[in-house]
Amino acid sequence: MIDVIIEIPLNSKITYKMTGGVPRVEEVRYFPLPYPLERGYVEDTLLPDGQRLRALVLSSECTVVGGALPARVVGYLEMYMDGVEDHRIIAVSDCNSKYKDIEGLQDVSHFTLKEIMDYYETYGKIHNKEIQIVRYHSKEEALQLVVDATKKAE
């Protein structure tokens, strides 16, 4: 299990960044798609681009920006933004019994997985960013990504 620090709540069009422990509005998005999941980062991780490992969490309720959402890793989406690695851990809320039977990506609806890809493709078109979505990876591969990002942060 991981704790995901929420930066963009479910169905929000506002992007926040945590600055010194305080949520700061970064952007009010003008396109019609709200964020389809909770989005945040995993603390004490580091990626090659200097960012923390990003995570998307399936949740039926909107949480609080800056809050820690306990989540179970089920896979990750391999993607690149403007040629830079920008993978996303896919997880489910561990405090919502609706998701208790989801153990891996095979248990997540095909519609939800497509919705995630469609969101990023649309985001890229509107923001003039080159988004390359490669594929989803297994829970085991995602857990290794978390381990590697944690080691890099040490």
N, C-alpha and C positions, 0 to 999 in steps of 0.2 A: 504494500500500500504506500501511496505517496500523498503528501499534502500539496494541493495546488493553490497558490495565492492568486485570487481572482482579480483580473484586470478589466475584463469585459464580461458583464453578466449576460445570461441567456436573453435573447431577443432585444438586446440593446443596439443602438446606433451610435453610441458614444464610446470612444476608445479612451481608456485611462492608462496612465503609467504610474507606478509606485515610485515616488521620489522622497527619500528620507522617511519612509513609512507612511507617507500621506498620498492618497490618490489624487492625481492631477489630471484634469481633462486635457487630452492630447488632440483629439479631433472629434467633431460631430460629423458623422458620415452622412453624405447627402444622397447616397443611392438607396434604392428601395428595399434592400435585403438587410434585415436585422441579423445579428449574430446568432447562428443556429444552435450554439452550445455555450457553456461557460468556458471562457478562455483565460488562461493565466500562465504562470510559470512555476517550475519546481525549484524551491530554494536550494542553495548550496550545490548548484550545478553550473557548468560552464561549457559552452560550445565553441567550436573553432572561430566563430565570428564575434566572440566576446560576450554574447548574450546568454541568458539562462535558458535552460531547456523549456520549450513551450509545450503546453498541454491543453487539450480540448476535453471537456468533461460533459458527458451526457447527464442531464439533470432535468427533472420535470418542473423545477421551481427556480426562479431567479435568486441568486445569492447576493451577498454584499461585496462591493469592491474593496479589496484589501483583506478580505476574510480568507481563512485557510479552509479549503474544502477537501476532506478526506476522500481519496479516490483509488479505485483499483485499475491498474493498467490492463488494457485488453489488446493493444496493438499500437502501431504508429503509421502515419502517412508520410511517405517519402516525397518531398517536394523541394523545389528550388525557386527562389524569387530573385529575378535579375541575375541569374547564374550562381547565386550564393545558397548554400545548403540552408534550408529553413523547415526542417522536419517538425512534425507535431505528434506528440504522444496522444493517443486516444484512450480515454479512461471513462469509468462510470462512477457516479457518486456512490460512495460506500455507506452513506447514511440515509439512503432512500431504498426501501424494500422493493420498489418497482424494478430495480436493476439487480436484485440478489442472484438471479439465475444467469446473468451475463458473465461468462468466464473468458471469452475471447471474441475476436471480430466476427467469427462465424455465428455468434449469437446476436449480433447487432443487425438491425434490418438493413436490407440492401438500399432502401429508400434513404435512410439516414446517412449511410456512407456516401451515396451519390450526392445528397444535399450538401455535405461538407465539401466535396470536390467542386460542385457547382458554385458554391459561395466563393471559393478562392479563385476560380476561373473568372467569375464576374468581377471580383475585386481587382484582379489584374487588368482587365479590360478598361474599367472605369478610371483606375489610377495610373494607366500607362506603364504597368509593370509586366515584365515577362514572367509568367507563372508556368512552371513545368511540374506537372503532377505525374509522378512515376508510378507508384502503386502503394497499396497498404501492405504492412508487414505484420508478422505474428506477434503474439503476446511475448514470447520468449525473446524475439529480436528487440522488441520495445524495452523489455526489462534490461537487456544488455546495454541499450542506448542510455538508460537511466544510470546504470552502474558506471559506464564510461564517462558520462558528463559529471557525475559525482566525483570520480577520481581526478578528473581534470581540474575541478574546483579546489581540491585540497592543496 
